[in-house]
Amino acid sequence: MKKILVLVEGQTEEQFIKKVIYDYFYQQDIFLIPVIIETKEVKSGPNYKGGINSYGKIKEDLQKLLGDSSAVIVTTMIDYYGLPNDFPAFNRTGTCYQKIEAAEKAFAAEVNNHKFIPYLQLHEFEGILFASPKAISDTMDTSRRSITIIQKIRDRFNYPEEINEGTETHPSKRIQKLFSNYNKPFHGTLISTRIGVQQLLNNCPHFKQWIESLLEKSRN
């Protein structure tokens, strides 16, 4: 069995790795292990985990993971939306896919380690949830009256990952406007579990590219 370490932004991404895509990799003899970014050290009790204050903290945690000789790959699952201001410079022009490619290339160049495969989530975790309006509606609205509204949002874009980075239109904001009780770690995990890996791969090209790159590199 090979081991891949995934530095993740918070509990939602941690649960997504464990409950949605872990088995997909395990079936191919790969352990996928999420590690939450530690954002605050405390003298008593466990360190606070989740969220990103600075790029320096991301890199510090990455270096620890890259030092694990038993890991064949170290990767990330971090939202593109709201990246810290000191993140490696990249071009913010072009399509969202061109922007994300530039950001990941700058990230990889700055870390400069052959084991590292960067992944930034377009535009944030909730984007991939729109791969299935039905899964969102089934989880958040037992009456299912909201599915038409969710489907209309989804239909405005070629792929759910393209749902954008406006302050009032980014994916989580859209969900929160529809469902004030939306709780990212709890509901995000339930919705993504209902969607499943295959539907995500079919609907989210950047996510698919990441999964395929992990599998390809792990075989080499």
C-alpha positions as CSV (number, residue, x, y, z in Angstrom):
1,M,0.0,0.0,0.0
2,K,1.2,3.5,-0.8
3,K,0.5,6.6,1.3
4,I,-0.7,10.0,0.1
5,L,-0.9,12.9,2.6
6,V,-3.4,15.6,1.9
7,L,-3.1,19.0,3.7
8,V,-6.7,20.2,4.0
9,E,-8.2,23.5,5.0
10,G,-10.7,22.3,7.6
11,Q,-13.0,19.6,9.0
12,T,-15.2,19.5,5.9
13,E,-12.3,18.7,3.6
14,E,-11.0,16.2,6.1
15,Q,-14.4,14.4,6.2
16,F,-14.7,14.6,2.4
17,I,-11.4,12.7,2.1
18,K,-12.3,10.1,4.7
19,K,-15.9,9.5,3.7
20,V,-16.1,10.2,0.0
21,I,-12.8,9.5,-1.8
22,Y,-10.8,7.4,0.6
23,D,-12.4,4.1,-0.6
24,Y,-11.8,5.0,-4.2
25,F,-8.0,5.2,-3.5
26,Y,-8.0,2.3,-1.1
27,Q,-9.3,0.0,-3.9
28,Q,-6.2,0.9,-5.8
29,D,-3.9,0.1,-2.9
30,I,-3.4,3.7,-1.8
31,F,-3.9,5.2,1.7
32,L,-5.3,8.7,1.4
33,I,-4.6,10.5,4.7
34,P,-6.0,14.1,5.4
35,V,-4.1,16.4,7.7
36,I,-5.8,19.7,8.8
37,I,-3.8,22.9,8.7
38,E,-2.9,24.0,12.3
39,T,-3.6,27.7,12.5
40,K,-3.1,28.4,16.2
41,E,-0.9,26.8,18.9
42,V,-2.3,26.8,22.4
43,K,-0.4,26.0,25.6
44,S,-3.2,23.8,27.0
45,G,-5.4,21.5,25.1
46,P,-5.3,20.6,21.4
47,N,-4.1,23.1,18.8
48,Y,-6.8,24.9,16.9
49,K,-7.2,23.5,13.4
50,G,-8.9,24.8,10.3
51,G,-8.9,27.9,8.2
52,I,-5.9,29.7,6.7
53,N,-4.3,32.8,8.1
54,S,-1.2,33.0,5.9
55,Y,0.7,31.2,3.2
56,G,3.6,30.8,5.6
57,K,1.5,28.5,7.7
58,I,0.5,26.4,4.7
59,K,4.1,26.0,3.7
60,E,5.2,25.2,7.3
61,D,2.7,22.4,7.5
62,L,3.6,21.2,4.0
63,Q,7.3,20.9,4.9
64,K,6.4,18.7,7.8
65,L,4.4,16.4,5.6
66,L,7.0,16.4,2.8
67,G,9.5,15.2,5.5
68,D,7.5,12.0,5.9
69,S,9.6,9.5,3.9
70,S,6.8,6.9,3.9
71,A,4.5,9.2,1.8
72,V,4.9,8.9,-1.9
73,I,2.9,12.1,-2.6
74,V,1.9,15.2,-0.6
75,T,-1.0,17.2,-1.9
76,T,-3.5,19.9,-0.8
77,M,-7.2,20.6,-0.8
78,I,-7.5,24.3,-0.3
79,D,-10.1,26.7,-1.5
80,Y,-9.0,29.1,-4.3
81,Y,-11.6,31.6,-3.0
82,G,-10.1,33.7,-0.2
83,L,-6.5,32.6,-0.6
84,P,-4.2,34.6,1.8
85,N,-2.7,37.7,0.4
86,D,0.9,36.4,0.7
87,F,0.1,33.3,-1.5
88,P,2.7,32.9,-4.3
89,A,2.1,35.5,-7.0
90,F,0.1,34.3,-10.0
91,N,-1.9,35.7,-12.9
92,R,-5.5,36.4,-12.1
93,T,-6.6,36.9,-15.7
94,G,-8.3,34.4,-18.0
95,T,-10.8,31.7,-17.5
96,C,-11.2,30.2,-14.0
97,Y,-9.3,27.1,-15.3
98,Q,-6.5,29.3,-16.6
99,K,-6.3,31.1,-13.2
100,I,-6.3,27.9,-11.2
101,E,-3.6,26.4,-13.4
102,A,-1.4,29.5,-12.9
103,A,-2.0,29.5,-9.2
104,E,-1.1,25.8,-8.8
105,K,2.0,26.2,-11.0
106,A,3.2,29.2,-8.8
107,F,2.4,27.1,-5.7
108,A,4.4,24.1,-7.0
109,A,7.3,26.2,-8.0
110,E,7.5,27.9,-4.6
111,V,7.4,24.6,-2.7
112,N,9.8,23.0,-5.1
113,N,9.6,19.4,-4.1
114,H,9.1,16.4,-6.5
115,K,6.6,14.8,-4.2
116,F,4.3,17.7,-4.2
117,I,1.1,18.0,-6.3
118,P,-0.8,21.1,-5.5
119,Y,-4.6,21.2,-5.7
120,L,-6.7,24.3,-5.2
121,Q,-10.5,23.8,-5.1
122,L,-12.4,25.9,-7.7
123,H,-13.7,28.1,-6.3
124,E,-14.4,26.6,-2.9
125,F,-15.5,23.2,-1.5
126,E,-19.3,24.0,-2.0
127,G,-18.7,24.4,-5.8
128,I,-18.5,20.6,-6.3
129,L,-21.8,20.1,-4.4
130,F,-23.6,21.6,-7.3
131,A,-22.6,18.5,-9.3
132,S,-26.0,17.3,-7.9
133,P,-28.8,19.8,-7.2
134,K,-30.8,16.8,-6.1
135,A,-28.3,15.8,-3.4
136,I,-28.3,19.4,-2.1
137,S,-32.1,19.5,-2.1
138,D,-32.6,16.1,-0.6
139,T,-30.2,17.0,2.3
140,M,-31.3,20.5,3.0
141,D,-35.0,20.6,2.0
142,T,-37.2,17.6,2.7
143,S,-40.0,19.2,0.7
144,R,-37.6,19.4,-2.3
145,R,-39.2,22.6,-3.5
146,S,-35.7,24.2,-3.7
147,I,-34.4,21.8,-6.4
148,T,-35.7,24.0,-9.2
149,I,-33.8,27.0,-7.8
150,I,-30.6,25.0,-7.3
151,Q,-30.9,23.5,-10.8
152,K,-31.2,27.0,-12.3
153,I,-28.0,28.1,-10.6
154,R,-26.2,25.0,-11.9
155,D,-27.5,25.4,-15.4
156,R,-26.0,28.8,-15.8
157,F,-22.5,27.2,-15.9
158,N,-20.9,24.6,-18.0
159,Y,-19.5,22.9,-14.9
160,P,-20.2,23.4,-11.2
161,E,-16.6,24.3,-10.5
162,E,-17.2,27.5,-12.5
163,I,-19.7,28.9,-10.0
164,N,-17.8,32.0,-9.2
165,E,-15.8,34.0,-6.6
166,G,-18.1,37.1,-6.2
167,T,-18.6,38.1,-2.6
168,E,-22.3,37.5,-2.9
169,T,-22.2,34.7,-5.5
170,H,-19.5,32.2,-4.4
171,P,-20.9,28.7,-4.0
172,S,-21.3,28.6,-0.2
173,K,-23.0,32.0,-0.2
174,R,-25.5,30.8,-2.7
175,I,-26.3,27.8,-0.5
176,Q,-26.5,29.9,2.7
177,K,-29.0,32.3,1.0
178,L,-31.2,29.3,0.3
179,F,-30.7,27.5,3.6
180,S,-29.8,29.6,6.6
181,N,-29.1,26.5,8.6
182,Y,-26.4,25.2,6.3
183,N,-23.5,23.9,8.3
184,K,-20.4,23.3,6.2
185,P,-18.8,20.4,8.1
186,F,-22.1,18.6,8.7
187,H,-24.2,19.3,5.6
188,G,-21.2,19.5,3.2
189,T,-20.2,16.0,4.2
190,L,-23.7,14.6,3.9
191,I,-24.3,16.1,0.5
192,S,-20.9,15.0,-1.0
193,T,-21.4,11.5,0.4
194,R,-24.8,11.4,-1.5
195,I,-23.1,12.6,-4.7
196,G,-20.3,10.1,-4.6
197,V,-16.9,10.0,-6.4
198,Q,-18.1,9.0,-9.9
199,Q,-20.6,11.8,-10.2
200,L,-18.0,14.3,-9.1
201,L,-15.5,13.0,-11.6
202,N,-18.1,13.2,-14.4
203,N,-19.1,16.8,-13.6
204,C,-15.9,18.5,-12.2
205,P,-13.0,18.5,-14.7
206,H,-10.5,20.2,-12.4
207,F,-11.3,17.8,-9.5
208,K,-11.0,14.9,-12.0
209,Q,-7.6,16.1,-13.2
210,W,-6.4,16.2,-9.6
211,I,-7.6,12.6,-8.8
212,E,-6.0,11.3,-12.1
213,S,-2.7,13.1,-11.4
214,L,-2.5,11.5,-7.9
215,L,-3.2,8.0,-9.3
216,E,-0.7,8.4,-12.2
217,K,2.1,9.7,-10.0
218,S,1.5,7.0,-7.4
219,R,2.0,4.3,-10.0
220,N,5.4,5.7,-11.0
